[in-house]
Amino acid sequence: MDDIWLPDFLDAQPLGSAALWSCLAERLPWSTGAAEFQVEFSGAWQQEPAQVLRLTWDNQATYPHARGVPERTVTELGACALAVLVCARYLEASIERLATDGDRFDYWVWWGDQWFGLEVSGTQLASRAELHQRHREKIEQLASNPYALAGCVVVVSFTTRTILFSAHFPEEEENV
């Protein structure tokens, strides 16, 4: 099990947008002070075993609520917060900036000595089949980026507490 104390982690992130973290808090069982996610690796990491990621926080702490934000947006931004977390934790990669329209991914990531794309999707889907279908769609989207960049896809289900995390390199996409 991989334990993360959210307050320390969030303070250390360069892309520590309050909007991302407040949306994540909206999707976690805040009063319990903990949540576990099953992280499943695929793509270039096919052989990596799944991990249990346990997030903990002070359940007495307050957080800025995402008032007036549509539910779908809250889910998507909460997933983006988890994508920042898993990229930092498992890749030691730094999410540097937002992508622009037409990039075909959400974030630019500095990993090792080069740039990669990161595509993120959040959902309330409960079916594993639907979650894996969403993951395949996001892989296709990332693969169509105009830079022919390698990248990662993170798909989060807040219902099943599952994170699908995959790495993709353009020359390997025919094996997806």
N, C-alpha and C positions, 0 to 999 in steps of 0.2 A: 504494500500500500504506500502510496506517495502522498504525504501530508503537506498541505500548504496553509499557512496562517495568512488569510487574505489581507489584513491590514498592512503587514510588512511587505508583502508582495506588491500590493497596489502602490505603495509609496515609492517603490523602486522603478516603476515603469515610466519610460519616456513618453509613451502614448497613453498617459493616465487620465484620459478624459473623464470628467465627472459623469457625463451622460452615459458612457459605457458601463461604469461601475454601478450607477444607480439603477440602470436597466437590469444588470445581472442580479442585484439585490431583489428586484421585483420578481425575479423568476426562481429565487432560492427560498427554501422554507426558513425564513429569517429568524423566527422565534426559537428554532431548534439549535442554532449556532453551528450547524454542520450539514454538509451534503456530500454524497459520494457519487462520482461519475465513473462509468466504465469507459476507458479510452481504448479504442480498437485501432490498430495500425494497419495500413495497407499500402498498395502501390510499391514504391521502392523499398518500403519497410515490411513487406509481406511476412517476413520471418520473425518479426518482433512480437513478443507475447503481449497480450492485453494487460493494461495496468488499471488499478483502482486509484483514482485521484480523489483524495478526501480534502475538501475545503472546510476550513473552520474560521469562525469570526466571533466577535463579542456580540451575543444576541441582545445585549442591553444597549448597544450603540445605535445611534440613529443614522440614517442615510438620507440623502436628498431624494424624495420620491419623484418618479417620472410622471408627474401630473400633466394631463393634456396630451400625452403622447399616445398614438394609436397602439393597440395591443401587438399588432404585427411588428411594428417598429421596436417596441420594447423587447420582443423576443429576438429580433435580429441583432440589436445592439448588445443584448445580454450574451448572445453567441459570440459576437466580436470580442467582448471582454474575455470570454473563455479561450478564444483563439489566441489572443495576446498571451494569455497564461500558458497554454500548451506549447506555443512556439518558443517562449522563453525557457520553459522548464525542460522540454525534451530535445530542443534543437540548440539552445543557447543562441537563438536568433533574435534580432531586434526589429520590431515593426517600426519603420521609420516615418512613413507618410501614407496618406490616403491616395489611392489610385484616382485617375480621372475617367470621365465617360469615354468608353471605347477601349479601355485597357483590358477589359474582360476578366478582371479580378478586382478585389476590394482594397488591398494594401500592398505597398512595396516593402519587402523584407530584406534586410542585410543579413546574410548568413554565410559564415566563413569569409570568403573574399569576393563575393559577388551578390548581385541583386536577384531576387526571386519574386514571383507573384504569390499572393495569398488570397484565396477565394473562400468566403465564409457564408454559411447559411444556418439559420436557427429555425426551429420548428417545434410545434406542440404535437407532432405526429406520434402515435403510439405504436404503429405497425413497423416492425423491423423491415419488411419488404418496402414500405413507402420510404423509410429512412435511407435504405440502400439505393433506391431509385433516385432520390434527391441527390445523394452522393455522386452517383454516376453522371447525372445531369451537370453537376458542378465541375466534375473532372473534364467533361466535354467543353464546358464554357472556358475553363482555364486553358485548355489545350488550344483554343482558338485565339489566344492573345496575339496581337499583332507583332510582338517582339520575339516570338518563339522562345519565351523564357520558360525555364523550369519553375516549379512552384509547389505549393501545398494547398490542400483542400481540407477545411474543417467544417463538418456538419454536426450540429448539436441538437439533440432531442431533450428538451426539458421535461417531457413526460416520462420517458424511460430512463433519463439520466445517462444518456449514451453520447459519447463524442467519437465520431469517425474522423481519423486524422491520417492523411495520406500525402506522400511525396511523389511528384511526377516529373520526369525528364522527357523532353520532346522525342528523343530517339527511342524511348521505351513505351510510348503510348499505344502502339499496336498490341501490347500485351495486357492492357487494362481490362 
